[in-house]
């Protein structure tokens, strides 16, 4: 009996030692398909999300007390999440792939980013790929016809900024929305170029603009500009030319006879069998009608 008890205790001791030995430290580097390291990627143990780390400036990570048979989860915004079995390895390097669908589902809000499916407020979004296709002297014009509930009207004066109204003209003091450029409050974004912007988010209702208080009463347009990245330098050149002018005089007016003739032509274009409005346009002379 004592012998059996001793054997059982020894076996339990070996089991405890074996379990302690199964905890290992796993390290490695997370990069993308181009070989660039991914900074800020999350590495965690599946089933134990509280046991995780974030990759450093060189994309490196080191996670301790990992069961040798565990599965590690690798995730990053805009990248496809991966699950990799440890299988006793102490070094695991990971190459992450872009997830374009995920990028389109992410929306910048006042306090960070959220998935579109998680948003309850009215938010419109326009990305850099759409902005590149637009040639306009003022980036605010890019919202016209691309975000519902946003109305753009120009004064006609060369170089002037357009009036932007979110959900109609019934705004507080009938004024433009609040612009937030990379976290800084602005009254105007005419100084920005289309090619400098990564995304524009339009917060339209009270639930979306609540954190801005009264300053967001007329809506909020959040602008995120492009950031630098490691790697080879790229130079892109885009050239466009245009002009604006304001007529200083009056346009030449039609005479009465010319007006009558044009009215007849317009009526015939609408209804060829409708006949003439004026039987003798020349009889009106050169005066005004």
Rosetta blueprint (number, residue, H / E / L):
1 X L
2 X H
3 X H
4 X H
5 X H
6 X H
7 X H
8 X H
9 X H
10 X H
11 X H
12 X H
13 X H
14 X H
15 X H
16 X H
17 X H
18 X H
19 X H
20 X H
21 X H
22 X L
23 X E
24 X E
25 X E
26 X E
27 X E
28 X E
29 X E
30 X E
31 X E
32 X E
33 X L
34 X L
35 X L
36 X L
37 X E
38 X L
39 X L
40 X L
41 X L
42 X E
43 X E
44 X E
45 X E
46 X L
47 X L
48 X E
49 X E
50 X E
51 X E
52 X E
53 X E
54 X E
55 X L
56 X L
57 X L
58 X L
59 X L
60 X E
61 X E
62 X E
63 X E
64 X E
65 X E
66 X E
67 X E
68 X L
69 X L
70 X L
71 X E
72 X E
73 X E
74 X E
75 X E
76 X L
77 X L
78 X L
79 X E
80 X L
81 X L
82 X E
83 X E
84 X E
85 X E
86 X L
87 X L
88 X L
89 X L
90 X L
91 X E
92 X L
93 X L
94 X E
95 X E
96 X E
97 X L
98 X E
99 X L
100 X H
101 X H
102 X H
103 X H
104 X H
105 X H
106 X E
107 X E
108 X E
109 X E
110 X L
111 X L
112 X E
113 X E
114 X E
115 X E
116 X H
117 X H
118 X H
119 X L
120 X L
121 X L
122 X L
123 X E
124 X E
125 X E
126 X E
127 X E
128 X H
129 X H
130 X H
131 X H
132 X L
133 X L
134 X L
135 X L
136 X L
137 X L
138 X L
139 X H
140 X H
141 X H
142 X H
143 X H
144 X L
145 X L
146 X L
147 X L
148 X L
149 X L
150 X E
151 X E
152 X E
153 X E
154 X L
155 X L
156 X L
157 X L
158 X L
159 X L
160 X L
161 X L
162 X L
163 X E
164 X E
165 X E
166 X E
167 X L
168 X L
169 X L
170 X L
171 X L
172 X H
173 X H
174 X H
175 X L
176 X L
177 X L
178 X E
179 X E
180 X E
181 X E
182 X L
183 X L
184 X E
185 X E
186 X E
187 X L
188 X L
189 X L
190 X L
191 X L
192 X L
193 X L
194 X H
195 X H
196 X H
197 X E
198 X E
199 X E
200 X E
201 X E
202 X E
203 X E
204 X L
205 X L
206 X H
207 X H
208 X H
209 X H
210 X H
211 X H
212 X H
213 X H
214 X H
215 X H
216 X H
217 X L
218 X L
219 X L
220 X E
221 X E
222 X E
223 X E
224 X E
225 X E
226 X L
227 X L
228 X L
229 X L
230 X L
231 X L
232 X L
233 X L
234 X L
235 X L
236 X L
237 X L
238 X L
239 X L
240 X L
241 X L
242 X L
243 X L
244 X L
245 X L
246 X L
247 X L
248 X L
249 X L
250 X L
251 X L
252 X L
253 X L
254 X L
255 X L
256 X H
257 X H
258 X H
259 X H
260 X H
261 X H
262 X H
263 X H
264 X H
265 X H
266 X H
267 X H
268 X H
269 X H
270 X H
271 X L
272 X L
273 X L
274 X L
275 X L
276 X L
277 X L
278 X L
279 X L
280 X L
281 X H
282 X H
283 X H
284 X H
285 X L
286 X L
287 X L
288 X L
289 X L
